[in-house]
């Protein structure tokens, strides 16, 4: 009975939007467009800087949860024009080109789970501020980690300069390119505390494999 009660509480905590921390996820557009199955990216020349994928309330027990919580659905008018112009640079839809649809999907799936802390406007404002706080593209460039057709790096090679610049440990995620048999750097994740204010170390539970060569093209 005790075990079932614990299980029930756990399921409820996952479903009601309870979370422990935030994952702020930035993606490398060329990888999105290179390793795709359904359709090619709308832009044949992907952006050459890291863009926002999303701000995801997450649990240490299951980083993919919570999601699709009960909450107010996306309202375009709550993303004011001055912010929209910034998000079109920091948070574009690099695949289909429909920025608004992308923002809507991220808010409805993830943002609603943290609505007690961040309303819709604050969710996008905070994401923009996080993106501006550390320029991953420049951090890697300063460490001579730049797109290259043949050179590869280790997980530690890429994490080191980011950790030095931010004073926090990020998480890297990769995508496997089956055609070329390469592991491509796809996402860099920063972690933030419950209120999405304090930058914290990411507790690495998944990501690129340590021993594999990582391509950055």
Secondary structure, 3 states (H helix, E strand, C coil): CHHHHHHHHHHHHHHCCCCCEEEEEEEEHHHHHHCCCCCCCCCCCCCCCEEEEEEEEECCCCCCCCCCCCCCCCCHHHCCHHHHHHHHHHCCCCCCCCHHHHHHHHHHHCHHHHCCCCCHHHHHHHHHHHHHHCCHHHHHHHCCCCCCCCCEECHHHHHHHHHHHHCCCCEEEEEEECCCCEEEEEEEEEEECCCCCCEECCCCCCCCCCCCCEECC
